[in-house]
Amino acid sequence: MRDKFDAMVGSRITTADGIEKVVPLGSRIAFMSAGLSEISTNSTTIMPDRVAKECYLSVTKNRGRVSIGHLSDAFGQTITERMNRLSASGKSQIDTMLQQFGSQGNQAMESIFVGVDDDGQLRIETVNVYLHPPSSATESAGFEWTRHETSGNDPNIILSSPW
């Protein structure tokens, strides 16, 4: 059952806070992200859902058919490149926030791509983004990402969020 704050508007799900929790990418793939949902500085704003949409458009433009693994790799690479361009003070603020919220392993976000892959199989790809502290006084913190693939025959997938 949908939360009382959610409302279906066309093909979008809107919520009380105005942030889409599950974002459709085409007709066969959905995206969801937990953790940092927006990073804003004086010079840039990084939002995982927008990055996912950009990567989807880029992949479909260049390849036609969409491999969820390829899409996940493009997203992981793009989001970490953008986050690594943040200033040292911006990265430090994110580090402080992650510590305050008790993030395990300095995980900044977990993003999931789910749907029917270009080969017709159900795929679930999870992209985790971590902030790694500097290894020396002259080096700044940096973001890294990992991807985990799950495939299966069970067509029942539930995307949920604690919010």
Order of alpha helices (4+ residues) and beta strands (2+ residues): beta-beta-beta-beta-beta-beta-alpha-alpha-alpha-beta-beta-beta
